[in-house]
Amino acid sequence: MPEVYVHAVRGRTAEQKRALIKDITDAVVRHFGVPADAVLVEIMESDPANKAKGGVPLSERRS
């Protein structure tokens, strides 16, 4: 069972996540030759205050 983990900062809509999961599943099916129900996709969301780039929390960079 292939597993794909996506790390992302919280803030995407349910529709965006659903579309991403579908696209990833389709790609794994096509390239790994497995059925769609064998593919596990998990989106790991983090709070923007808990992630930083260049020493600045993303919650401060976005504003």
Secondary structure, 3 states (H helix, E strand, C coil): CCEEEEEEECCCCHHHHHHHHHHHHHHHHHHHCCCHHHCEEEEEEECHHHCEECCEEHHHHCC
